[in-house]
Amino acid sequence: MERRSLTDLCEEMRAVARGDSAAPPRPAPTTPFRIISTAGVLDLLNVLAKTPAPTVSRLAQQLGKHQSDVSRILQRLACFGIVRLERDGLEVRPELISVELKINLVNKTIEAVLPPGSAASAPE
C-alpha cells in the first residue's frame, strides 16, 4: 500500500470537493471471515473461551498486544455477533457468545453457533 503525505491527501480531498477529480474507491468492507483469518484473532478467541470475562487490558497483556489493537478487534467481532462487550465501571469485559463458529468457505462468512436453549436461539 502506497504511503502518502498529509499534504497530498489534503490536496486530493480539495480536488474532489471542487469537482476536479472523482473520489477514490472505498475500501472493501470488513467481513467476519477477514477478521477471523487475521493473525492472532484465533488466539484471542481461544483465550476468551478459556478465561471467564477478562478485561480488555488483561486480555491484551496476556496476548502481548496493544490494548487499542485488541479493543478494535473486539469491537469488530462484536459487530458480527461473535463476542459481547460488557461495561464494568471503567473496564470493558469481552464475553464470547459461543465457543463454536460456523464457517462457510464459499461465501466467506462466519457466524456464531448459539448453544441450545440460549435466549437468542429460542424459536419465536
C-alpha positions in Angstrom: 0.0 0.0 0.0 1.4 3.4 -1.0 2.1 5.8 1.8 1.2 9.4 1.0 1.9 12.6 2.8 -0.8 14.5 4.7 -0.4 17.4 2.2 -1.1 15.1 -0.7 -4.2 13.7 0.9 -5.5 17.2 1.7 -4.9 18.2 -1.9 -6.7 15.2 -3.1 -9.7 16.0 -0.8 -9.8 19.6 -2.1 -9.7 18.4 -5.7 -12.7 16.1 -5.0 -14.6 18.8 -3.2 -14.0 21.2 -6.1 -15.2 18.6 -8.5 -11.8 18.4 -10.3 -11.5 14.7 -9.7 -13.5 11.7 -8.6 -13.4 10.4 -5.1 -11.2 7.4 -4.6 -12.9 4.0 -4.3 -13.9 3.0 -0.8 -12.0 0.1 0.8 -13.7 -3.3 0.8 -15.9 -3.8 3.8 -14.5 -5.9 6.6 -16.2 -9.3 6.9 -16.1 -11.7 9.9 -14.1 -14.1 7.6 -11.4 -11.5 7.1 -11.3 -10.7 10.8 -11.0 -14.3 11.9 -8.3 -15.0 9.3 -6.2 -12.2 10.7 -3.1 -13.3 12.6 -3.7 -13.6 16.3 -7.5 -13.4 16.3 -7.9 -17.1 16.9 -5.5 -16.8 19.8 -7.7 -14.0 21.2 -10.8 -16.1 20.8 -9.1 -19.1 22.4 -8.2 -17.0 25.5 -11.7 -15.7 25.7 -13.1 -19.3 25.5 -10.9 -20.4 28.4 -10.9 -17.2 30.6 -14.1 -16.0 32.2 -14.6 -12.4 31.1 -11.2 -10.9 31.3 -10.9 -7.1 31.0 -9.7 -5.8 27.6 -6.4 -4.6 29.3 -5.8 -8.0 30.8 -6.6 -9.8 27.5 -4.1 -7.5 25.7 -1.5 -8.2 28.3 -2.0 -12.0 28.0 -1.7 -11.8 24.2 1.3 -9.4 24.3 -0.6 -6.9 22.1 -1.5 -3.2 22.5 -4.8 -2.6 24.2 -6.1 -0.4 21.4 -5.5 -3.2 18.8 -7.3 -5.8 21.0 -10.1 -3.3 21.6 -10.5 -2.6 17.9 -10.6 -6.3 17.0 -13.2 -7.0 19.8 -15.4 -4.2 18.5 -15.4 -5.7 15.1 -16.1 -9.2 16.5 -19.0 -7.7 18.5 -20.5 -6.1 15.3 -20.7 -9.6 13.8 -22.2 -11.2 17.0 -19.2 -13.3 17.9 -18.5 -11.5 21.2 -20.4 -9.2 23.5 -18.7 -6.3 25.2 -20.0 -5.7 28.8 -19.1 -2.4 30.6 -18.0 -3.0 34.2 -17.3 0.5 35.6 -14.4 1.9 33.7 -13.4 -1.5 32.3 -14.9 -3.4 29.4 -15.1 -7.2 29.6 -15.4 -9.1 26.4 -17.6 -12.2 26.5 -17.5 -14.9 23.9 -21.1 -15.5 22.7 -20.4 -19.1 21.5 -17.4 -21.4 21.5 -18.4 -22.7 18.1 -18.4 -20.8 14.8 -19.9 -22.0 11.5 -17.6 -21.1 8.6 -18.9 -21.0 5.0 -15.8 -21.2 2.8 -17.8 -20.5 -0.4 -19.5 -17.3 0.9 -16.6 -16.4 3.2 -19.0 -15.9 6.1 -18.7 -16.8 9.8 -21.5 -16.9 12.3 -21.7 -17.9 16.0 -23.4 -21.2 16.7 -25.5 -20.4 19.7 -25.9 -23.1 22.4 -29.4 -24.8 22.5 -31.7 -23.0 24.9 -29.9 -19.7 24.7 -32.3 -16.7 24.5 -31.1 -15.7 21.1 -31.6 -19.2 19.6 -35.1 -19.9 21.1 -37.8 -20.1 18.5 -40.2 -17.3 18.3 
